Amino acid sequence: MENMSDTIPVQVAQEPTSSKVVDPELETTADMTCIVTDQSRVENEEIDFEDYLRASFSYDKSGRIPVCVEQIIEKIPQDCAVLDAGCGTGNYMIPLANCGKVKSYIGMDVNEGMLYHARKKAGTLRSNESITTDVTTLAGSLLEDLPFGDNVFDVVLLNQVLPHIVDLRVFDKFKYISQMFKEFNRILKPGGVLSINTCTHDQLSAVWYNNAMPEACEMLKTRTPEIDELKELIEKAGFTDFSFSKDNEPLQGENYWRYELCFTESYRSGDAIWSLVGDEEYGKAMMSMKYGLREERDTFDSIAHSTIEKTGHTTQIFCTRV
């Protein structure tokens, strides 16, 4: 079993009041807890708009799946070290650990509820002798300096995270995103791959239930940088060699097309937009969707499919650290 000093240097605080230091005895096959600073915890609470702890226990049940996995596996180098930044419940962990190209995987998230489920998946993988990937989970925030050394990762993944680190209280609402990309540049090796999955504003509008909640959808758009704006932020952080592709696979997998599931709380926990809708708009949306499914289901279904085919459901971005 390899020591952390032989793989990825992770800075771990020994006590809440101590500074972060590298622990050479820490092994990557143990799930790690990195102290999230008080200031960062306050900032997370201030900008959070979703109850992540509550959502974590229904997130996988909602049908959430990892998307663009084949593209990611094709893009990453052999024997790579991967950071899954904002890993949630760890849905990308299993396909990456099984692909045969990932030497070490660290899934990092600030929410203990999400990490609870990611750790269960990590434990299952570690008990499988056929899996050679060194799998780890780590508690950490994307709002502060990342607890890793320089030039240690070959790949950083950022999947559907961007709206959750936007600060609407300040003029530069994307300040944390800019800071995060600079940190990604620091921890990636030269030539390292940054993989981002996000949604364009058109793709957000194309989601069939978002159409019934236009006010909430607009709020989600204010938290989601458009592609041109996002590309500029990434370029300023020192990345190049961009590729962009739209993907039609829904984030909820086949459950996306099981329309009546939207009337269950477990399904709604799988998409952050439900945390932005107000009571009045929520009531109107429920009535509108029930009517459409009951009285005009064929038209409802046709529109839902055609809009996704036109815009795609998500956008996959790859770029390279200079």
Residue pairs with C-beta under 8 A, 6 or more apart in sequence:
1 27
1 29
2 27
2 28
2 134
3 24
3 25
3 26
3 27
4 10
4 22
4 23
4 24
4 25
4 26
4 27
4 28
5 22
5 24
7 28
7 81
7 103
7 104
7 134
8 28
8 81
8 104
8 106
8 148
8 149
8 152
8 153
9 22
9 148
9 149
9 152
10 22
10 23
10 26
10 32
10 34
10 106
10 138
10 147
10 148
11 20
11 21
11 22
11 34
11 147
11 148
11 149
12 20
12 21
12 22
12 23
12 26
12 32
12 33
12 34
12 35
12 147
13 19
13 20
13 21
13 34
13 35
14 21
14 23
16 35
20 34
20 35
20 147
22 149
26 32
28 104
28 106
28 134
28 135
28 136
29 126
29 134
29 135
29 136
30 136
31 115
31 119
31 122
31 136
31 137
31 138
32 136
32 137
32 138
32 139
33 138
33 139
34 138
34 139
34 140
34 147
36 44
36 110
36 139
36 140
36 141
36 144
37 141
37 144
39 144
40 110
40 141
40 143
40 144
41 141
43 141
43 143
43 167
43 176
44 110
44 141
44 143
46 167
46 169
47 143
47 164
47 165
47 166
47 167
47 168
47 169
47 176
48 164
49 164
49 223
49 272
49 275
49 276
50 164
50 272
50 275
51 275
52 111
52 113
52 114
53 111
53 112
53 113
54 113
54 269
55 113
55 269
55 270
56 88
56 89
56 111
56 113
56 114
56 116
56 117
57 113
57 117
57 269
58 265
58 266
58 267
58 269
58 270
59 88
59 89
59 114
59 117
59 269
59 270
60 89
60 91
60 117
61 266
61 269
61 270
62 252
62 255
62 261
62 266
62 267
62 268
62 269
62 270
62 271
63 252
63 253
63 254
63 255
63 256
63 261
63 267
63 270
64 89
64 91
64 251
64 252
64 253
64 270
65 91
65 249
65 251
65 252
65 253
66 91
66 92
66 95
66 159
67 159
67 197
67 247
67 249
67 250
67 251
67 313
67 314
67 316
68 197
68 247
68 249
68 314
68 316
69 92
69 95
69 96
71 245
71 247
71 316
71 318
72 92
72 96
72 157
72 195
72 316
73 95
73 96
73 99
73 101
75 193
75 195
75 318
76 82
76 101
76 102
76 154
76 155
76 193
76 195
77 101
77 154
77 155
77 193
78 101
79 101
79 103
80 101
80 102
80 103
80 154
80 155
81 102
81 103
81 104
81 106
81 152
81 153
81 154
81 155
82 96
82 102
82 104
82 105
82 106
82 153
82 154
82 155
82 156
82 157
83 106
83 108
83 148
83 153
83 155
83 156
83 157
83 187
84 90
84 92
84 93
84 96
84 105
84 106
84 107
84 108
84 157
84 159
85 108
85 142
85 156
85 157
85 158
85 161
85 180
85 184
86 108
86 109
86 110
86 142
86 158
86 159
86 161
86 164
86 165
87 93
87 107
87 108
87 109
87 114
87 118
87 137
87 157
88 109
88 114
88 118
88 159
89 114
89 117
89 118
89 121
90 107
90 117
90 118
90 119
90 121
90 122
90 137
92 107
92 157
92 159
93 105
93 107
93 118
93 121
93 122
93 125
93 135
94 121
94 125
96 102
96 105
96 133
97 105
97 125
97 131
97 133
97 135
98 131
98 133
102 133
103 132
103 133
103 134
104 133
104 134
104 135
104 136
105 133
105 134
105 135
105 136
106 136
106 137
106 138
107 115
107 118
107 122
107 135
107 136
107 137
107 138
108 137
108 138
108 139
108 140
108 142
109 115
109 118
109 137
109 139
109 140
110 139
110 140
110 141
110 142
110 143
112 139
115 137
115 139
118 137
119 137
122 135
122 136
122 137
125 131
125 133
125 135
126 135
138 147
140 146
140 147
142 161
142 165
142 176
142 180
143 165
143 176
143 179
143 180
145 183
146 183
146 184
146 186
146 187
148 187
149 187
150 186
150 187
151 186
151 187
151 188
151 189
151 190
152 187
152 189
153 187
153 188
153 189
153 192
154 188
154 189
154 192
154 193
155 188
155 192
155 193
155 194
155 195
156 184
156 187
156 188
156 192
156 193
156 194
156 195
157 195
158 184
158 194
158 195
158 196
158 197
159 195
159 196
159 197
160 197
160 198
160 199
160 251
160 314
162 177
162 196
162 198
162 223
162 224
162 225
162 230
163 220
163 223
163 224
163 272
164 223
164 272
165 176
165 177
165 180
166 173
166 174
166 176
166 177
166 222
166 223
166 224
167 173
167 175
167 176
168 222
168 223
172 178
173 222
173 223
174 225
174 229
174 233
177 225
177 233
178 233
178 236
178 237
181 194
181 233
181 234
181 236
181 237
181 239
182 237
182 238
184 194
184 237
184 321
185 237
185 238
185 239
185 321
188 194
188 321
189 321
190 321
190 322
191 320
191 321
192 320
192 321
193 318
193 319
193 320
193 321
194 234
194 239
194 317
194 318
194 319
194 320
194 321
195 316
195 317
195 318
196 230
196 234
196 316
196 317
196 318
196 319
197 314
197 315
197 316
197 317
198 224
198 225
198 227
198 230
198 314
198 315
198 317
199 224
199 313
199 314
199 315
200 226
200 227
200 311
200 315
201 221
201 224
201 226
202 311
203 246
203 311
203 312
203 313
203 314
203 315
204 210
204 217
204 220
204 221
204 224
205 211
205 217
205 311
206 307
206 308
206 310
206 311
206 313
207 217
207 271
207 273
207 313
208 259
208 300
208 303
208 304
208 307
209 262
209 271
209 273
209 285
209 289
210 216
210 217
210 220
210 273
211 217
212 284
212 285
212 288
212 289
213 273
213 277
213 281
213 282
213 285
214 281
215 277
215 278
215 281
216 273
216 274
216 276
216 277
216 278
216 281
217 273
219 276
220 272
220 273
220 276
225 233
227 244
227 315
227 317
230 317
231 242
231 317
234 242
234 317
234 319
238 321
238 322
239 319
239 320
239 321
239 322
240 319
240 320
240 322
241 318
241 319
241 320
242 317
242 318
242 319
243 317
243 318
243 319
244 315
244 316
244 317
245 315
245 316
246 311
246 312
246 313
246 314
246 315
246 316
247 312
247 313
247 314
247 315
247 316
248 308
248 309
248 312
248 313
249 313
249 314
250 256
250 257
250 308
250 313
251 270
251 271
251 313
251 314
252 267
252 270
252 271
255 261
255 267
255 270
257 301
257 304
259 289
259 293
259 300
259 301
259 304
260 293
261 267
262 268
262 289
263 286
263 289
263 290
268 274
277 285
292 299
292 300
293 300
